[in-house]
Amino acid sequence: MNRPDQPPGIPGPFAALTPDRVLSLVEESLGRRCTNLCRAMNSYINRVFELEDEEGHGLIAKFYRPGRWSRQGVQDEHDFLRDLARQEVPVVPPLPLENGSTLGEGDGLLFAVFPKKGGRLVDEYSDEQWLALGHLLGRTHMVGAGRRPGDRPQMVPWETTRTQVDYLLSGDFIPPDLRVDFRTLAERLMDEIAPLFENMELIRIHGDCHSANLIHRPDESFYLIDLDDMVVGPPVQDIWMLLPAGPEEAVVELDILLEGYETFRPFDRRSLRLIEPLRAMRFIHYTAWCARQVADDGRSVIMPDFGSRDYWQGEINDLADQMERIRTMPPPSGNY
């Protein structure tokens, strides 16, 4: 696990999660014995461990950070995975537990156990792989549109971004002399992009669909993994993060991806206008995510200079540049 030790006096929510305790909770929940393997894996928000049962089956135990999602919110992730698996969409759903559910609880922590599924990350996609990604996302969104989750946010400026901006302004994260600049810019951004989201389709989506959340298995194509950040949002959110550049520079890749996507469901190409607003929202989302790390663990584990004046000035400048990019976007025409 590549995070620094907890600061003295700040035990953190996972302090009691020793290897012995992890093994004990997993064995009790599955009703089967494990070997002594308990390898911590990279995870900045939750805690994730690689295990193995006595029959040699690889397991992944995922312990959810308290306070991030409600019990219903975690169940929404499991329900989406189950719905996708039932339609043979390549995902890795959690294993059923002895309690008849996929959600375990111990020491105040919610957890799930998944079968280990190996695969490799792909840095650059071939045309055939862009088409396959389109198939995967089209099928995923076809299932995602089937029903709404019980307690997941909507990825729209007036909900997710509003919450994140309020959180950043509620603490001591931003230097006092930059708070007004950040607040003014964020408020203006939300006001200007909100109308673009009106009357757009919002469905269950992955929400954090970048290349690190896709694994490729020989003869099986791609698997979609880590749906921890699933939201109700515009389908284009799961598309733009995969592109190697903006849509005007990645025309070929986008066309092939959407060709595959539309094999399974229509895609409203007017929503491509949401890409740059969603990118701006992502800036704020990531900053708020780092701030929550500071609040939970006493320090940032991602950005060593988080909270410094230079950091915040850079964020404000980047957000201002992105806002100018949004203002100069060409207007949509027809279904494009």
C-alpha positions as CSV (number, residue, x, y, z in Angstrom):
1,M,0.0,0.0,0.0
2,N,1.7,3.2,-1.2
3,R,0.6,5.7,1.5
4,P,2.7,7.2,4.3
5,D,2.3,6.1,7.9
6,Q,-0.5,7.8,9.9
7,P,0.7,10.9,11.7
8,P,1.2,10.4,15.5
9,G,-2.1,10.7,17.4
10,I,-4.3,10.2,14.3
11,P,-5.2,6.5,14.2
12,G,-7.5,6.7,11.1
13,P,-10.6,4.6,10.4
14,F,-8.6,1.5,9.5
15,A,-6.2,1.4,12.4
16,A,-7.7,-1.9,13.8
17,L,-7.5,-3.6,10.4
18,T,-4.5,-5.9,11.0
19,P,-3.8,-8.8,8.7
20,D,-5.2,-11.2,11.4
21,R,-8.4,-9.2,11.6
22,V,-8.8,-9.1,7.8
23,L,-8.3,-12.8,7.5
24,S,-10.7,-13.5,10.4
25,L,-13.5,-11.3,9.0
26,V,-13.2,-12.7,5.5
27,E,-13.1,-16.3,6.7
28,E,-16.2,-15.7,8.9
29,S,-18.1,-14.0,6.1
30,L,-17.3,-16.6,3.4
31,G,-17.5,-19.7,5.6
32,R,-14.1,-21.0,4.3
33,R,-10.5,-21.0,5.4
34,C,-7.8,-18.8,3.9
35,T,-4.1,-19.2,3.8
36,N,-1.8,-16.7,5.5
37,L,-1.5,-14.5,2.4
38,C,-2.7,-11.0,3.2
39,R,-1.2,-8.5,0.8
40,A,-2.2,-4.8,0.9
41,M,-3.0,-3.4,-2.5
42,N,-2.9,0.2,-3.7
43,S,-6.0,2.1,-2.7
44,Y,-6.2,5.7,-1.5
45,I,-9.8,5.8,-0.3
46,N,-10.7,2.3,0.8
47,R,-8.4,-0.5,2.0
48,V,-8.0,-3.5,-0.3
49,F,-6.2,-6.8,0.4
50,E,-5.3,-9.8,-1.8
51,L,-6.0,-13.1,-0.1
52,E,-6.2,-16.7,-1.0
53,D,-8.5,-19.5,0.2
54,E,-7.1,-23.0,1.1
55,E,-8.2,-24.3,-2.3
56,G,-5.9,-21.8,-4.0
57,H,-8.6,-19.3,-5.2
58,G,-7.5,-15.7,-5.3
59,L,-9.7,-13.3,-3.4
60,I,-9.8,-9.5,-3.1
61,A,-11.2,-8.0,0.2
62,K,-12.4,-4.4,-0.1
63,F,-13.0,-2.5,3.1
64,Y,-15.0,0.7,2.5
65,R,-13.9,4.0,4.1
66,P,-16.5,4.9,6.8
67,G,-18.6,8.0,6.0
68,R,-17.9,8.0,2.3
69,W,-21.0,6.1,1.2
70,S,-24.1,5.0,3.2
71,R,-24.9,1.3,3.5
72,Q,-27.4,1.8,0.7
73,G,-24.8,3.6,-1.4
74,V,-22.4,0.7,-1.2
75,Q,-25.3,-1.7,-1.9
76,D,-26.0,0.4,-5.0
77,E,-22.5,-0.5,-6.3
78,H,-23.1,-4.2,-5.7
79,D,-26.6,-4.1,-7.3
80,F,-25.1,-2.4,-10.4
81,L,-22.4,-5.0,-10.6
82,R,-25.0,-7.8,-10.2
83,D,-27.2,-6.3,-12.9
84,L,-24.3,-6.1,-15.3
85,A,-23.1,-9.6,-14.6
86,R,-26.6,-11.0,-15.2
87,Q,-26.5,-9.5,-18.7
88,E,-23.0,-11.0,-19.2
89,V,-21.3,-7.6,-19.2
90,P,-17.6,-8.3,-18.2
91,V,-17.4,-7.0,-14.7
92,V,-16.3,-8.7,-11.4
93,P,-19.2,-8.8,-9.0
94,P,-18.8,-9.5,-5.2
95,L,-19.1,-13.0,-3.9
96,P,-22.2,-14.0,-1.9
97,L,-21.5,-14.2,1.9
98,E,-22.8,-16.4,4.6
99,N,-25.3,-13.7,5.7
100,G,-27.1,-14.0,2.4
101,S,-25.8,-10.7,1.1
102,T,-22.7,-9.4,-0.7
103,L,-22.0,-6.9,2.0
104,G,-20.2,-7.8,5.3
105,E,-19.7,-5.7,8.4
106,G,-17.1,-5.9,11.2
107,D,-15.5,-3.4,13.6
108,G,-17.7,-0.6,12.2
109,L,-16.5,-1.2,8.6
110,L,-18.5,-2.4,5.6
111,F,-16.6,-4.8,3.3
112,A,-17.0,-7.1,0.3
113,V,-15.0,-10.0,-1.1
114,F,-14.4,-10.4,-4.8
115,P,-12.8,-13.2,-6.8
116,K,-9.4,-12.1,-8.0
117,K,-9.4,-11.4,-11.8
118,G,-6.1,-10.9,-13.5
119,G,-5.6,-8.8,-16.5
120,R,-3.3,-6.1,-18.0
121,L,-3.7,-2.4,-18.5
122,V,-3.6,-1.1,-22.0
123,D,-1.8,2.2,-22.6
124,E,-2.8,2.7,-26.3
125,Y,-5.8,1.2,-27.9
126,S,-6.0,-0.2,-31.4
127,D,-9.0,0.5,-33.6
128,E,-10.4,-2.9,-32.8
129,Q,-10.0,-2.1,-29.1
130,W,-11.7,1.3,-29.4
131,L,-14.6,-0.5,-31.0
132,A,-14.6,-3.1,-28.2
133,L,-14.7,-0.3,-25.6
134,G,-17.7,1.2,-27.3
135,H,-19.4,-2.2,-27.1
136,L,-18.6,-2.4,-23.5
137,L,-19.8,1.0,-22.6
138,G,-22.9,0.7,-24.7
139,R,-23.9,-2.5,-22.9
140,T,-23.0,-1.0,-19.5
141,H,-25.2,2.0,-20.1
142,M,-28.0,-0.2,-21.5
143,V,-28.1,-1.9,-18.1
144,G,-27.5,1.3,-16.2
145,A,-30.6,2.9,-17.7
146,G,-32.7,0.0,-16.3
147,R,-33.2,1.5,-12.9
148,R,-32.0,4.2,-10.4
149,P,-29.8,3.5,-7.4
150,G,-31.1,4.2,-3.9
151,D,-28.5,6.6,-2.6
152,R,-26.0,7.8,-5.2
153,P,-25.5,11.4,-6.2
154,Q,-26.3,13.0,-9.6
155,M,-23.3,14.2,-11.5
156,V,-24.7,17.7,-12.3
157,P,-23.2,21.0,-11.2
158,W,-26.0,21.9,-8.8
159,E,-25.5,18.6,-6.9
160,T,-22.0,17.1,-6.9
161,T,-20.1,20.2,-7.7
162,R,-22.1,22.3,-5.4
163,T,-21.4,19.9,-2.5
164,Q,-17.7,19.8,-3.3
165,V,-17.3,23.5,-3.5
166,D,-19.2,24.0,-0.2
167,Y,-17.0,21.4,1.4
168,L,-13.8,23.1,0.3
169,L,-15.1,26.5,1.6
170,S,-16.3,25.0,4.9
171,G,-12.8,24.1,6.1
172,D,-9.3,25.6,6.3
173,F,-8.1,24.1,3.0
174,I,-7.8,27.3,1.0
175,P,-5.5,30.1,2.0
176,P,-7.6,33.1,3.3
177,D,-6.4,35.5,0.6
178,L,-7.5,33.1,-2.2
179,R,-10.9,32.0,-0.9
180,V,-12.8,34.8,-2.6
181,D,-11.1,34.1,-5.9
182,F,-11.9,30.4,-5.7
183,R,-15.5,31.0,-4.5
184,T,-16.2,33.6,-7.2
185,L,-14.8,31.5,-10.0
186,A,-16.5,28.3,-8.9
187,E,-19.9,30.0,-8.5
188,R,-19.6,31.5,-12.0
189,L,-18.6,28.2,-13.5
190,M,-21.6,26.4,-11.9
191,D,-24.0,29.1,-13.1
192,E,-22.7,29.0,-16.7
193,I,-22.6,25.3,-17.2
194,A,-25.8,24.3,-15.4
195,P,-28.1,25.1,-18.4
196,L,-26.1,22.7,-20.5
197,F,-27.2,19.7,-18.3
198,E,-30.9,20.5,-18.5
199,N,-32.9,17.8,-20.4
200,M,-29.9,15.6,-20.7
201,E,-30.2,11.9,-20.0
202,L,-29.0,10.8,-16.6
203,I,-28.5,7.1,-15.8
204,R,-26.3,4.8,-13.7
205,I,-22.8,5.1,-15.0
206,H,-19.3,4.0,-13.9
207,G,-18.4,7.6,-13.2
208,D,-14.6,7.2,-13.1
209,C,-14.0,5.4,-16.4
210,H,-10.4,5.9,-17.2
211,S,-7.8,3.4,-18.6
212,A,-6.7,2.2,-15.1
213,N,-10.2,1.0,-14.4
214,L,-10.2,-1.3,-17.4
215,I,-8.3,-4.6,-17.6
216,H,-7.7,-6.6,-20.7
217,R,-7.8,-10.4,-20.7
218,P,-6.6,-12.3,-23.7
219,D,-9.5,-13.8,-25.6
220,E,-12.0,-12.0,-23.3
221,S,-11.4,-8.4,-24.3
222,F,-12.0,-5.7,-21.6
223,Y,-13.3,-5.9,-18.1
224,L,-14.7,-2.9,-16.3
225,I,-13.5,-2.7,-12.7
226,D,-13.8,-0.5,-9.6
227,L,-17.3,0.9,-9.7
228,D,-16.8,2.5,-6.3
229,D,-17.5,6.0,-7.8
230,M,-20.7,5.0,-9.7
231,V,-23.1,7.9,-10.0
232,V,-26.2,8.9,-11.9
233,G,-24.9,11.0,-14.7
234,P,-24.7,11.7,-18.4
235,P,-23.4,8.8,-20.4
236,V,-20.7,11.0,-22.0
237,Q,-18.9,11.0,-18.6
238,D,-17.8,7.4,-19.2
239,I,-16.5,8.3,-22.6
240,W,-14.5,11.5,-22.4
241,M,-12.0,10.2,-19.8
242,L,-10.9,7.4,-22.1
243,L,-10.0,9.7,-25.0
244,P,-6.3,10.5,-25.5
245,A,-7.1,14.2,-26.1
246,G,-10.0,16.6,-26.4
247,P,-12.8,15.5,-28.7
248,E,-11.7,17.8,-31.5
249,E,-8.2,16.2,-31.4
250,A,-9.4,12.6,-30.9
251,V,-12.0,12.6,-33.7
252,V,-11.0,9.1,-35.1
253,E,-10.9,7.4,-31.7
254,L,-14.3,9.0,-30.7
255,D,-16.0,8.0,-33.9
256,I,-14.9,4.4,-33.6
257,L,-15.8,4.2,-29.9
258,L,-19.3,5.7,-30.6
259,E,-19.7,3.3,-33.6
260,G,-19.3,0.4,-31.1
261,Y,-21.5,2.1,-28.5
262,E,-24.4,2.6,-30.9
263,T,-24.4,-1.1,-31.7
264,F,-26.2,-1.4,-28.4
265,R,-27.9,1.9,-27.6
266,P,-28.3,5.4,-29.1
267,F,-25.9,8.1,-28.1
268,D,-27.0,11.7,-28.0
269,R,-24.1,13.5,-29.6
270,R,-25.3,16.8,-28.4
271,S,-24.0,15.7,-25.0
272,L,-20.4,15.9,-26.4
273,R,-20.8,19.6,-25.4
274,L,-20.7,18.5,-21.8
275,I,-17.2,17.2,-22.1
276,E,-15.4,20.4,-21.2
277,P,-17.9,21.3,-18.4
278,L,-17.4,17.8,-17.0
279,R,-13.6,18.3,-17.2
280,A,-14.0,21.5,-15.1
281,M,-16.1,19.6,-12.6
282,R,-13.4,17.0,-12.5
283,F,-10.9,19.6,-11.4
284,I,-13.1,20.5,-8.4
285,H,-13.9,16.9,-7.7
286,Y,-10.2,16.0,-7.5
287,T,-9.4,18.9,-5.3
288,A,-12.2,18.1,-2.9
289,W,-11.1,14.4,-2.9
290,C,-7.6,15.5,-1.8
291,A,-9.1,17.7,0.9
292,R,-11.1,14.8,2.3
293,Q,-7.9,12.8,2.4
294,V,-6.4,15.5,4.6
295,A,-9.5,15.5,6.8
296,D,-9.6,11.7,7.2
297,D,-5.9,10.9,7.5
298,G,-4.3,14.1,8.7
299,R,-2.3,14.6,5.5
300,S,-2.7,14.3,1.7
301,V,-1.4,11.1,0.3
302,I,-1.5,12.2,-3.3
303,M,-0.4,15.8,-3.6
304,P,2.6,16.6,-1.4
305,D,2.0,20.4,-1.8
306,F,-1.8,20.2,-1.3
307,G,-3.0,23.2,0.7
308,S,0.0,25.5,-0.2
309,R,-0.6,28.8,-1.8
310,D,1.1,27.8,-5.0
311,Y,-1.2,24.7,-5.2
312,W,-4.3,26.8,-4.9
313,Q,-3.2,29.5,-7.2
314,G,-2.4,26.9,-9.8
315,E,-5.9,25.3,-9.3
316,I,-7.6,28.7,-9.7
317,N,-5.6,29.4,-12.8
318,D,-6.4,26.0,-14.4
319,L,-10.1,26.4,-13.6
320,A,-10.1,29.9,-15.2
321,D,-8.4,28.5,-18.3
322,Q,-11.0,25.7,-18.5
323,M,-13.8,28.2,-18.1
324,E,-12.5,30.2,-21.0
325,R,-12.3,27.0,-23.1
326,I,-16.0,26.3,-22.2
327,R,-17.0,29.8,-23.3
328,T,-15.3,29.4,-26.7
329,M,-16.8,26.0,-27.5
330,P,-18.6,26.0,-30.8
331,P,-22.4,25.7,-30.4
332,P,-23.9,22.3,-31.1
333,S,-25.7,21.7,-34.4
334,G,-28.3,19.0,-34.9
335,N,-27.5,15.9,-33.1
336,Y,-23.8,16.9,-32.9
